[in-house]
Amino acid sequence: MRLVAELAAQDQFRHAVRDLIGPGLRDLGFRGGQSTGFWYPSGAYFGDVEFRESRYSAPAEVDFGVHLSARHGPTGTRFWAARLDELIPGRLGQPWTVGAGMPAGPVAESVLEGLRAYGWLAIEAALDAPGFPADPLAAWGRTFPARANPWDRLIGDPRAGGLAGALRPAGVRADSWFAELADPDEAARCSAVDRVSGEAPDDPRTLPALLDRLEHDPSDRVRWQAARALLPLAGQPAVAAALAAAAALDEDLQVRWAARYALRQACPAA
């Protein structure tokens, strides 16, 4: 009986991807299918959508995630990747689930809604002037001290830019978070960007601090985090201008993607 339930859950998963989600992806221009994955061709590049079962799936149900990526066709290198649940507000870390006796339609529709509203724009942003492979002769308007390898301690002054106003105490709980924006440790600064944007959005120091980190922080991870934090505000002219500058000038591919994605979210038609 347990085996029958497991097979039924697997059948529901295949049905959801093949018969319900697949046609929606093909409407967007994707090719492929459930067994091979779906891909979107764009010149020498491809945007990919894959459906991966979770290892924590129970016998009677299948948990799965939706994985997005962009790759360079001639080399086969994936230069950008994200999970769909990371892009959907309020869904981080939550898989989709189909099971024996469960209708697959609502689950498939939820996935398609997420792909249309978030995943497709993210893939478009990755395929739009991807900047891969890196051109050694490219002269980016914003460059930062390089590390010999990703594990080296960051070279550069995290106070570079205009953080003075954000670092001035205001006698509130958020003061400690703003102070961490100048911490020498980039992980602390990433956390600070997340805290001030998520828990102190109305503090008058928040927006200037995020704009400053996007432009001046020597860590590409912090600049990426700042671009993602500015996404809900991308409709504001000053924020849109800052994101457009990052998309055009930042030397880091992932930062440029985050800025382009935020702009596409603010104006999908663009």
N, C-alpha and C positions, 0 to 999 in steps of 0.2 A: 504493500500500500504506500509506503514511504517513497519507493522508487517511482511509482506512478505519479505521485504528487510532484516529485522533482522534475520528471520529464515534462509534466504539464506546465510547470513554471518556466522551464527552458523554452518550451513551445511558445508560451506567451511572450517571452522576451524576443524571440526571433520574429514573431508576428508583429510586435510593436515596431521593431526597427525596420523590418523588410516591407511591411504592408502599410504602415501608418506614418512613420517618420520619413522613410525613404522618398515617397512621392513629394513630400514637402521640401526636402532638400533638393530634389531634381528641379522643382519649380524655381529654386534660387540659382540653378545652373550647375549643381554638383552632379558628378557621375559616380559610378560604382554601386556597391550594395552591401548588405549586412555582413557577408563573409569576407569581403576585401576592404571594407571601409569606404568612405565617400571622399571624393576629392574635387576641388574646384580649380581648373586650369587658368593661369593668368601669365601668358608669355612663358618665361623660363621658370616660373614659380607655381606652387600649388598650395591651396589651403585645404587642410584635411580635417575631417570629423570622424572620430572613432568612438565606439560604444564598448566599454570595458566592464565586465562583471567584477563585482567586489569579491574578494576572498572570504568575506564575512557573510555571503549569501546563505540563507537557511535552505533546508531541503525543499520546502514548499514555496519559496519565493526567491526571486533574483533581485539583488541590489546592483545597480549599475551607474557608472559615471559617464559623462560625455566629455571627451578630450579633444581639444582643438589645437591645431598647430599650423605652421607655415614652413615650407621647405623649398630649397633651391634644387630645381630639377636636375641640372647637369652633375651636381655633386651628391645629391640625395641628402644634404645636410638640413636638419630642422633647426631653424634659427630663432623661432618663437614658438611658445606653447602656453596654454592655459586650460584650466578646467571650466566648463560652463557654469558650475555652481559658484566658482569664485567671482564670476561677473554679475550674477543675479543678486541684487540687494536682498539681504536677509536669508540667503540660501547657503552660505558658505559651509562646506563640509557635509551637506545633506545629499545623499544619493537619491536616485529614482528607484522605485520598487514595483515589480510586477510579480504576480503569483498565481498559483492554481486557483481557479474560481474567481479571480479578479478581472474585471474588464480592463483591457489594455488601452482603450480609447482615451480616457482622461489622462493617463500617464503620458501617452504619446503626444497629446495636445499640449501638456505642460512643457515637455521637451521642446516641441516646435515653437511655442511661444517664447521660450528662453533663447532659442537659436535665432529667431527672427528679430527679437528686440535687442539682444546682446551679442550672441555668438557670431552672427553674420557681420555685424559692424566691427567686431574685434578682428575677424579674419580680413575684412576689407582694409582695416588700418594696418595690418601686418603686410599685406600685399601692395600697399600704396607706397611707392618709393622705399622698398625694404632696406636698401643700403647693405645688402649682403650678396656676395662676399665684399668685405671691406675694401675700399679703394685706398691703397697706401698713399696716393697723391691727393686725396680729398683734404680740403682745408676747412675744418669746422669752425664756426664762429665762437663756439664755447668749448674749450678744451680744459682738462684738469690734470693734475699730476698723476702719472701712471704708476701702477704697481707691477712688480716683476711677475707676480702670480696672484690669484684671487685671495690667498690666505695671508699675504703680507699686510702689516698694519698700514692703514691708510696714510698717504702722504698728502699734506694740505691742511690749511687752517679752517676748521669748521666755523669760525667766527667771521670768515670772509663774507662780505656783503653788508646788509643793513639790519642786523639783528638787534641793535641797541634798544630799540623801542620794545621789542618782545621780551628782552631780558630784564627790563625794569619792573620790579615787583609792584603788584597792585593790591597786595594784601588779601589774595584769594587762593583757593586750593590749587588752581591751575598754574600758579607761579612756578612750582617745581617742574611741571612739564615743559613750560617755556624755557626754563633754565637748561633743561636737558637738550634743547635744540643746539646748544653750543658744546655739548659733551664731546670729548675726543673720540669716544667709541661710537662707530656708525650704527651699531645695533641700538644703542640708547637713543640716538637721534631718530632712527626709524620709528621706534616706539613712541617718541615724543610727538612726531608728526601725526601718528595714529591717534594719540590721546587728545591733542589739542583740536584736531579736526572733528573727532567723534564726540568728545565730552565738553568741549568749550567752543562750540561753533559761533556763539554770539559774542565772545570776547573780542573787543576791537583789535586786539593784537593778532588774532588768529589768521585772518586773511593776509595781512602784510607778511607775516612770518612764513606762511606756506608759499607765497609768491617768491619770497627771498630764497627759501630753500630750493625751490625749483630752478632758480637761476644760478645760485652761488654755491650750493653745498658741494664739496669735493667728492662726495660719494655718489656713484651712479644709483645705488640702491635707495639712498635718501631722496634723490631727485625723482626717481620713479615713484616712490611712495607719495611725494608731494603732488606729482601730477595726478595720481589716482585719487588723492584726497580732494583735489580741486574739481574733480569730475562733476559733482552736484552743482557747482557754481559756474560751470563752463559757459552758461548763457549770459553771464555778465561781461560787458565789453572789455574791462580791464583783465579779467581772467582769460577770456578768449584770446586776447592779444598775447598774454604771457604764454599760453599753451601753444599758440601758433609759432611764437619765437622759439620755444623749446623744440617743437617738431621740426623746425628748419635748421636750427643751429647747434643743438646738443650733439656731442660726439658719440653718445651711447645709443645704440640701436633700440634697446628696450625703453629708454626714456622717451625717445622719439615716438615709439609705438604708443606708449601710455598717453602722450600728449595728443596724438592723432585720434586715438580712441575716445578720449574725453570730448574732443571737438565734434566727432561724429555722433556721440550720444546727445550733445546739445543741439545738433542740427543734422539729423540722419540724411536728409535730402542732399546735403553737401558731399 
